[in-house]
Amino acid sequence: MKNITVSVPDDVYRNARVAAAQRDTSVSALVVAYLEQLSGRMDEFARLETLQREVQSGIGVFRAADRLDRDEVHDRAVR
């Protein structure tokens, strides 16, 4: 386990202690939970980036000239 030192303004620390007490936990536990959540978000971001690359690589050729005109779009929606 690694120890880290973080400097925060006094009012932030006070509010964090109150929040921790309300949750019957410690400020350290709140920080750990936040960092774990942040790490999970980064994992999800990496997963979505990979998915985006896969989708984009499967598109092949895209040309604006291949667009449907307004009437074709509405004809498709009705059917």
MIZA-37196 format. One record per atom (N, C-alpha, C, O): x, y negated, z negated; atom name. Coordinates in nm, 3 decimals. Example, Ala and Ser with C-alpha at 12.3 -4.5 7.8 and 13.67 -1.06 7.14 Angstrom:
MIZA-37196
@x: 1.319 | y: 0.569 | z: -0.780 | a: N
@x: 1.230 | y: 0.450 | z: -0.780 | a: CA
@x: 1.320 | y: 0.330 | z: -0.780 | a: C
@x: 1.424 | y: 0.332 | z: -0.846 | a: O
@x: 1.285 | y: 0.225 | z: -0.708 | a: N
@x: 1.367 | y: 0.106 | z: -0.714 | a: CA
@x: 1.290 | y: -0.003 | z: -0.787 | a: C
@x: 1.341 | y: -0.114 | z: -0.804 | a: O
//
This chain:
MIZA-37196
@x: 0.085 | y: 0.117 | z: 0.000 | a: N
@x: 0.000 | y: 0.000 | z: 0.000 | a: CA
@x: 0.089 | y: -0.124 | z: 0.000 | a: C
@x: 0.189 | y: -0.129 | z: -0.072 | a: O
@x: 0.053 | y: -0.222 | z: 0.081 | a: N
@x: 0.128 | y: -0.346 | z: 0.092 | a: CA
@x: 0.061 | y: -0.456 | z: 0.011 | a: C
@x: -0.061 | y: -0.465 | z: 0.004 | a: O
@x: 0.142 | y: -0.540 | z: -0.050 | a: N
@x: 0.093 | y: -0.660 | z: -0.118 | a: CA
@x: 0.113 | y: -0.778 | z: -0.026 | a: C
@x: 0.214 | y: -0.788 | z: 0.043 | a: O
@x: 0.016 | y: -0.869 | z: -0.026 | a: N
@x: 0.030 | y: -0.992 | z: 0.051 | a: CA
@x: 0.001 | y: -1.110 | z: -0.041 | a: C
@x: -0.071 | y: -1.098 | z: -0.140 | a: O
@x: 0.059 | y: -1.222 | z: -0.008 | a: N
@x: 0.034 | y: -1.344 | z: -0.084 | a: CA
@x: -0.033 | y: -1.443 | z: 0.009 | a: C
@x: 0.013 | y: -1.468 | z: 0.120 | a: O
@x: -0.144 | y: -1.498 | z: -0.039 | a: N
@x: -0.221 | y: -1.592 | z: 0.041 | a: CA
@x: -0.243 | y: -1.718 | z: -0.042 | a: C
@x: -0.280 | y: -1.709 | z: -0.159 | a: O
@x: -0.221 | y: -1.833 | z: 0.017 | a: N
@x: -0.248 | y: -1.959 | z: -0.050 | a: CA
@x: -0.381 | y: -2.014 | z: 0.000 | a: C
@x: -0.403 | y: -2.026 | z: 0.121 | a: O
@x: -0.470 | y: -2.046 | z: -0.094 | a: N
@x: -0.600 | y: -2.102 | z: -0.059 | a: CA
@x: -0.627 | y: -2.221 | z: -0.150 | a: C
@x: -0.574 | y: -2.228 | z: -0.261 | a: O
@x: -0.710 | y: -2.313 | z: -0.104 | a: N
@x: -0.747 | y: -2.425 | z: -0.190 | a: CA
@x: -0.818 | y: -2.377 | z: -0.316 | a: C
@x: -0.881 | y: -2.271 | z: -0.317 | a: O
@x: -0.807 | y: -2.456 | z: -0.423 | a: N
@x: -0.865 | y: -2.417 | z: -0.552 | a: CA
@x: -1.014 | y: -2.388 | z: -0.543 | a: C
@x: -1.061 | y: -2.291 | z: -0.602 | a: O
@x: -1.088 | y: -2.471 | z: -0.469 | a: N
@x: -1.233 | y: -2.449 | z: -0.460 | a: CA
@x: -1.266 | y: -2.320 | z: -0.386 | a: C
@x: -1.364 | y: -2.253 | z: -0.420 | a: O
@x: -1.187 | y: -2.284 | z: -0.287 | a: N
@x: -1.208 | y: -2.158 | z: -0.215 | a: CA
@x: -1.184 | y: -2.040 | z: -0.308 | a: C
@x: -1.261 | y: -1.944 | z: -0.309 | a: O
@x: -1.078 | y: -2.049 | z: -0.387 | a: N
@x: -1.047 | y: -1.942 | z: -0.483 | a: CA
@x: -1.158 | y: -1.928 | z: -0.586 | a: C
@x: -1.201 | y: -1.818 | z: -0.618 | a: O
@x: -1.205 | y: -2.042 | z: -0.638 | a: N
@x: -1.312 | y: -2.041 | z: -0.737 | a: CA
@x: -1.438 | y: -1.976 | z: -0.679 | a: C
@x: -1.500 | y: -1.891 | z: -0.743 | a: O
@x: -1.474 | y: -2.016 | z: -0.558 | a: N
@x: -1.593 | y: -1.959 | z: -0.493 | a: CA
@x: -1.575 | y: -1.809 | z: -0.465 | a: C
@x: -1.670 | y: -1.732 | z: -0.478 | a: O
@x: -1.455 | y: -1.769 | z: -0.428 | a: N
@x: -1.428 | y: -1.627 | z: -0.404 | a: CA
@x: -1.442 | y: -1.547 | z: -0.533 | a: C
@x: -1.495 | y: -1.436 | z: -0.532 | a: O
@x: -1.394 | y: -1.602 | z: -0.643 | a: N
@x: -1.407 | y: -1.532 | z: -0.772 | a: CA
@x: -1.553 | y: -1.518 | z: -0.812 | a: C
@x: -1.594 | y: -1.414 | z: -0.862 | a: O
@x: -1.632 | y: -1.623 | z: -0.789 | a: N
@x: -1.775 | y: -1.616 | z: -0.820 | a: CA
@x: -1.842 | y: -1.510 | z: -0.732 | a: C
@x: -1.920 | y: -1.428 | z: -0.782 | a: O
@x: -1.810 | y: -1.511 | z: -0.602 | a: N
@x: -1.869 | y: -1.412 | z: -0.510 | a: CA
@x: -1.829 | y: -1.271 | z: -0.551 | a: C
@x: -1.912 | y: -1.179 | z: -0.547 | a: O
@x: -1.704 | y: -1.252 | z: -0.590 | a: N
@x: -1.658 | y: -1.120 | z: -0.634 | a: CA
@x: -1.732 | y: -1.077 | z: -0.760 | a: C
@x: -1.774 | y: -0.962 | z: -0.771 | a: O
@x: -1.748 | y: -1.168 | z: -0.854 | a: N
@x: -1.818 | y: -1.135 | z: -0.979 | a: CA
@x: -1.963 | y: -1.098 | z: -0.951 | a: C
@x: -2.017 | y: -1.005 | z: -1.012 | a: O
@x: -2.026 | y: -1.170 | z: -0.861 | a: N
@x: -2.166 | y: -1.139 | z: -0.826 | a: CA
@x: -2.179 | y: -1.001 | z: -0.764 | a: C
@x: -2.284 | y: -0.937 | z: -0.775 | a: O
@x: -2.074 | y: -0.955 | z: -0.699 | a: N
@x: -2.075 | y: -0.823 | z: -0.635 | a: CA
@x: -2.010 | y: -0.716 | z: -0.723 | a: C
@x: -1.994 | y: -0.601 | z: -0.682 | a: O
@x: -1.974 | y: -0.756 | z: -0.845 | a: N
@x: -1.910 | y: -0.666 | z: -0.941 | a: CA
@x: -1.784 | y: -0.603 | z: -0.882 | a: C
@x: -1.764 | y: -0.482 | z: -0.890 | a: O
@x: -1.699 | y: -0.688 | z: -0.822 | a: N
@x: -1.576 | y: -0.642 | z: -0.761 | a: CA
@x: -1.468 | y: -0.748 | z: -0.783 | a: C
@x: -1.489 | y: -0.843 | z: -0.859 | a: O
@x: -1.355 | y: -0.733 | z: -0.719 | a: N
@x: -1.245 | y: -0.828 | z: -0.734 | a: CA
@x: -1.224 | y: -0.907 | z: -0.604 | a: C
@x: -1.273 | y: -0.868 | z: -0.498 | a: O
@x: -1.152 | y: -1.017 | z: -0.616 | a: N
@x: -1.117 | y: -1.094 | z: -0.497 | a: CA
@x: -1.032 | y: -1.007 | z: -0.404 | a: C
@x: -1.050 | y: -1.012 | z: -0.282 | a: O
@x: -0.942 | y: -0.930 | z: -0.459 | a: N
@x: -0.860 | y: -0.841 | z: -0.377 | a: CA
@x: -0.946 | y: -0.743 | z: -0.298 | a: C
@x: -0.920 | y: -0.718 | z: -0.180 | a: O
@x: -1.048 | y: -0.687 | z: -0.362 | a: N
@x: -1.136 | y: -0.593 | z: -0.294 | a: CA
@x: -1.214 | y: -0.663 | z: -0.182 | a: C
@x: -1.237 | y: -0.604 | z: -0.076 | a: O
@x: -1.254 | y: -0.789 | z: -0.204 | a: N
@x: -1.322 | y: -0.864 | z: -0.099 | a: CA
@x: -1.229 | y: -0.887 | z: 0.021 | a: C
@x: -1.271 | y: -0.876 | z: 0.136 | a: O
@x: -1.103 | y: -0.920 | z: -0.009 | a: N
@x: -1.006 | y: -0.943 | z: 0.099 | a: CA
@x: -0.982 | y: -0.814 | z: 0.177 | a: C
@x: -0.979 | y: -0.815 | z: 0.300 | a: O
@x: -0.966 | y: -0.702 | z: 0.106 | a: N
@x: -0.946 | y: -0.573 | z: 0.172 | a: CA
@x: -1.066 | y: -0.542 | z: 0.262 | a: C
@x: -1.048 | y: -0.500 | z: 0.377 | a: O
@x: -1.186 | y: -0.561 | z: 0.211 | a: N
@x: -1.307 | y: -0.533 | z: 0.291 | a: CA
@x: -1.310 | y: -0.621 | z: 0.415 | a: C
@x: -1.345 | y: -0.574 | z: 0.523 | a: O
@x: -1.274 | y: -0.748 | z: 0.400 | a: N
@x: -1.274 | y: -0.839 | z: 0.514 | a: CA
@x: -1.171 | y: -0.794 | z: 0.618 | a: C
@x: -1.201 | y: -0.791 | z: 0.737 | a: O
@x: -1.051 | y: -0.760 | z: 0.574 | a: N
@x: -0.947 | y: -0.719 | z: 0.667 | a: CA
@x: -0.982 | y: -0.588 | z: 0.737 | a: C
@x: -0.951 | y: -0.570 | z: 0.855 | a: O
@x: -1.047 | y: -0.496 | z: 0.665 | a: N
@x: -1.092 | y: -0.372 | z: 0.728 | a: CA
@x: -1.197 | y: -0.402 | z: 0.835 | a: C
@x: -1.195 | y: -0.343 | z: 0.943 | a: O
@x: -1.288 | y: -0.492 | z: 0.803 | a: N
@x: -1.391 | y: -0.531 | z: 0.899 | a: CA
@x: -1.328 | y: -0.597 | z: 1.021 | a: C
@x: -1.366 | y: -0.570 | z: 1.134 | a: O
@x: -1.232 | y: -0.683 | z: 0.996 | a: N
@x: -1.161 | y: -0.751 | z: 1.105 | a: CA
@x: -1.090 | y: -0.650 | z: 1.194 | a: C
@x: -1.092 | y: -0.662 | z: 1.316 | a: O
@x: -1.027 | y: -0.553 | z: 1.133 | a: N
@x: -0.957 | y: -0.449 | z: 1.208 | a: CA
@x: -1.055 | y: -0.371 | z: 1.294 | a: C
@x: -1.025 | y: -0.339 | z: 1.410 | a: O
@x: -1.171 | y: -0.340 | z: 1.240 | a: N
@x: -1.274 | y: -0.269 | z: 1.316 | a: CA
@x: -1.322 | y: -0.350 | z: 1.434 | a: C
@x: -1.348 | y: -0.294 | z: 1.541 | a: O
@x: -1.333 | y: -0.482 | z: 1.416 | a: N
@x: -1.374 | y: -0.568 | z: 1.526 | a: CA
@x: -1.270 | y: -0.565 | z: 1.637 | a: C
@x: -1.304 | y: -0.564 | z: 1.755 | a: O
@x: -1.143 | y: -0.565 | z: 1.598 | a: N
@x: -1.038 | y: -0.562 | z: 1.698 | a: CA
@x: -1.039 | y: -0.429 | z: 1.773 | a: C
@x: -1.016 | y: -0.426 | z: 1.894 | a: O
@x: -1.067 | y: -0.319 | z: 1.703 | a: N
@x: -1.079 | y: -0.189 | z: 1.770 | a: CA
@x: -1.194 | y: -0.193 | z: 1.871 | a: C
@x: -1.181 | y: -0.142 | z: 1.983 | a: O
@x: -1.306 | y: -0.252 | z: 1.831 | a: N
@x: -1.421 | y: -0.263 | z: 1.920 | a: CA
@x: -1.388 | y: -0.352 | z: 2.039 | a: C
@x: -1.427 | y: -0.322 | z: 2.152 | a: O
@x: -1.317 | y: -0.460 | z: 2.016 | a: N
@x: -1.277 | y: -0.550 | z: 2.124 | a: CA
@x: -1.189 | y: -0.477 | z: 2.225 | a: C
@x: -1.208 | y: -0.491 | z: 2.346 | a: O
@x: -1.094 | y: -0.399 | z: 2.176 | a: N
@x: -1.006 | y: -0.323 | z: 2.264 | a: CA
@x: -1.085 | y: -0.221 | z: 2.345 | a: C
@x: -1.060 | y: -0.200 | z: 2.463 | a: O
@x: -1.182 | y: -0.156 | z: 2.280 | a: N
@x: -1.267 | y: -0.058 | z: 2.349 | a: CA
@x: -1.346 | y: -0.126 | z: 2.461 | a: C
@x: -1.357 | y: -0.073 | z: 2.571 | a: O
@x: -1.401 | y: -0.243 | z: 2.432 | a: N
@x: -1.480 | y: -0.314 | z: 2.532 | a: CA
@x: -1.393 | y: -0.366 | z: 2.646 | a: C
@x: -1.436 | y: -0.368 | z: 2.761 | a: O
@x: -1.271 | y: -0.408 | z: 2.615 | a: N
@x: -1.179 | y: -0.450 | z: 2.721 | a: CA
@x: -1.149 | y: -0.334 | z: 2.816 | a: C
@x: -1.147 | y: -0.352 | z: 2.938 | a: O
@x: -1.126 | y: -0.216 | z: 2.760 | a: N
@x: -1.099 | y: -0.098 | z: 2.841 | a: CA
@x: -1.220 | y: -0.064 | z: 2.928 | a: C
@x: -1.205 | y: -0.032 | z: 3.046 | a: O
@x: -1.338 | y: -0.070 | z: 2.870 | a: N
@x: -1.460 | y: -0.044 | z: 2.945 | a: CA
@x: -1.476 | y: -0.145 | z: 3.058 | a: C
@x: -1.515 | y: -0.108 | z: 3.169 | a: O
@x: -1.448 | y: -0.271 | z: 3.031 | a: N
@x: -1.458 | y: -0.373 | z: 3.135 | a: CA
@x: -1.364 | y: -0.344 | z: 3.250 | a: C
@x: -1.402 | y: -0.356 | z: 3.367 | a: O
@x: -1.241 | y: -0.306 | z: 3.219 | a: N
@x: -1.144 | y: -0.274 | z: 3.325 | a: CA
@x: -1.192 | y: -0.156 | z: 3.409 | a: C
@x: -1.178 | y: -0.156 | z: 3.531 | a: O
@x: -1.250 | y: -0.054 | z: 3.343 | a: N
@x: -1.300 | y: 0.063 | z: 3.415 | a: CA
@x: -1.413 | y: 0.024 | z: 3.510 | a: C
@x: -1.416 | y: 0.067 | z: 3.625 | a: O
@x: -1.506 | y: -0.057 | z: 3.461 | a: N
@x: -1.619 | y: -0.099 | z: 3.543 | a: CA
@x: -1.570 | y: -0.182 | z: 3.661 | a: C
@x: -1.614 | y: -0.162 | z: 3.774 | a: O
@x: -1.479 | y: -0.276 | z: 3.634 | a: N
@x: -1.429 | y: -0.362 | z: 3.740 | a: CA
@x: -1.351 | y: -0.284 | z: 3.845 | a: C
@x: -1.357 | y: -0.316 | z: 3.964 | a: O
@x: -1.279 | y: -0.182 | z: 3.803 | a: N
@x: -1.203 | y: -0.103 | z: 3.900 | a: CA
@x: -1.294 | y: -0.020 | z: 3.990 | a: C
@x: -1.256 | y: 0.016 | z: 4.101 | a: O
@x: -1.414 | y: 0.011 | z: 3.942 | a: N
@x: -1.507 | y: 0.088 | z: 4.021 | a: CA
@x: -1.592 | y: 0.006 | z: 4.118 | a: C
@x: -1.667 | y: 0.063 | z: 4.197 | a: O
@x: -1.580 | y: -0.124 | z: 4.113 | a: N
@x: -1.663 | y: -0.209 | z: 4.198 | a: CA
@x: -1.620 | y: -0.201 | z: 4.343 | a: C
@x: -1.705 | y: -0.203 | z: 4.432 | a: O
@x: -1.493 | y: -0.192 | z: 4.369 | a: N
@x: -1.446 | y: -0.187 | z: 4.507 | a: CA
@x: -1.447 | y: -0.324 | z: 4.569 | a: C
@x: -1.382 | y: -0.416 | z: 4.520 | a: O
@x: -1.522 | y: -0.338 | z: 4.679 | a: N
@x: -1.523 | y: -0.464 | z: 4.752 | a: CA
@x: -1.649 | y: -0.542 | z: 4.715 | a: C
@x: -1.760 | y: -0.487 | z: 4.713 | a: O
@x: -1.630 | y: -0.667 | z: 4.685 | a: N
@x: -1.742 | y: -0.754 | z: 4.655 | a: CA
@x: -1.731 | y: -0.878 | z: 4.743 | a: C
@x: -1.627 | y: -0.945 | z: 4.745 | a: O
@x: -1.839 | y: -0.907 | z: 4.816 | a: N
@x: -1.839 | y: -1.026 | z: 4.899 | a: CA
@x: -1.967 | y: -1.104 | z: 4.873 | a: C
@x: -2.075 | y: -1.044 | z: 4.861 | a: O
@x: -1.957 | y: -1.234 | z: 4.865 | a: N
@x: -2.074 | y: -1.317 | z: 4.845 | a: CA
@x: -2.170 | y: -1.304 | z: 4.963 | a: C
@x: -2.291 | y: -1.324 | z: 4.947 | a: O
@x: -2.118 | y: -1.273 | z: 5.080 | a: N
@x: -2.202 | y: -1.259 | z: 5.198 | a: CA
@x: -2.297 | y: -1.140 | z: 5.188 | a: C
@x: -2.395 | y: -1.133 | z: 5.261 | a: O
@x: -2.269 | y: -1.046 | z: 5.098 | a: N
@x: -2.353 | y: -0.928 | z: 5.082 | a: CA
@x: -2.474 | y: -0.952 | z: 4.992 | a: C
@x: -2.551 | y: -0.859 | z: 4.966 | a: O
@x: -2.491 | y: -1.075 | z: 4.944 | a: N
@x: -2.602 | y: -1.104 | z: 4.855 | a: CA
@x: -2.737 | y: -1.086 | z: 4.926 | a: C
@x: -2.748 | y: -1.104 | z: 5.047 | a: O
@x: -2.837 | y: -1.052 | z: 4.848 | a: N
@x: -2.972 | y: -1.049 | z: 4.901 | a: CA
@x: -3.025 | y: -1.191 | z: 4.903 | a: C
@x: -2.991 | y: -1.271 | z: 4.816 | a: O
@x: -3.108 | y: -1.222 | z: 5.002 | a: N
@x: -3.168 | y: -1.355 | z: 5.000 | a: CA
@x: -3.289 | y: -1.353 | z: 4.906 | a: C
@x: -3.327 | y: -1.248 | z: 4.854 | a: O
@x: -3.346 | y: -1.467 | z: 4.884 | a: N
@x: -3.453 | y: -1.481 | z: 4.784 | a: CA
@x: -3.571 | y: -1.389 | z: 4.813 | a: C
@x: -3.623 | y: -1.325 | z: 4.722 | a: O
@x: -3.613 | y: -1.380 | z: 4.937 | a: N
@x: -3.728 | y: -1.295 | z: 4.972 | a: CA
@x: -3.697 | y: -1.148 | z: 4.947 | a: C
@x: -3.783 | y: -1.074 | z: 4.898 | a: O
@x: -3.577 | y: -1.104 | z: 4.979 | a: N
@x: -3.539 | y: -0.964 | z: 4.957 | a: CA
@x: -3.537 | y: -0.931 | z: 4.808 | a: C
@x: -3.577 | y: -0.822 | z: 4.768 | a: O
@x: -3.492 | y: -1.024 | z: 4.727 | a: N
@x: -3.490 | y: -1.001 | z: 4.583 | a: CA
@x: -3.631 | y: -0.982 | z: 4.531 | a: C
@x: -3.657 | y: -0.891 | z: 4.452 | a: O
@x: -3.723 | y: -1.067 | z: 4.574 | a: N
@x: -3.860 | y: -1.058 | z: 4.524 | a: CA
@x: -3.933 | y: -0.937 | z: 4.581 | a: C
@x: -4.016 | y: -0.878 | z: 4.512 | a: O
@x: -3.904 | y: -0.898 | z: 4.705 | a: N
@x: -3.963 | y: -0.778 | z: 4.762 | a: CA
@x: -3.921 | y: -0.655 | z: 4.681 | a: C
@x: -4.002 | y: -0.567 | z: 4.655 | a: O
@x: -3.793 | y: -0.650 | z: 4.641 | a: N
@x: -3.743 | y: -0.536 | z: 4.563 | a: CA
@x: -3.810 | y: -0.530 | z: 4.426 | a: C
@x: -3.840 | y: -0.421 | z: 4.377 | a: O
@x: -3.833 | y: -0.645 | z: 4.363 | a: N
@x: -3.890 | y: -0.650 | z: 4.229 | a: CA
@x: -4.033 | y: -0.601 | z: 4.227 | a: C
@x: -4.077 | y: -0.542 | z: 4.128 | a: O
@x: -4.108 | y: -0.624 | z: 4.334 | a: N
@x: -4.247 | y: -0.586 | z: 4.340 | a: CA
@x: -4.264 | y: -0.438 | z: 4.359 | a: C
@x: -4.358 | y: -0.379 | z: 4.306 | a: O
@x: -4.178 | y: -0.377 | z: 4.432 | a: N
@x: -4.193 | y: -0.236 | z: 4.465 | a: CA
@x: -4.159 | y: -0.149 | z: 4.353 | a: C
@x: -4.166 | y: -0.027 | z: 4.365 | a: O
//
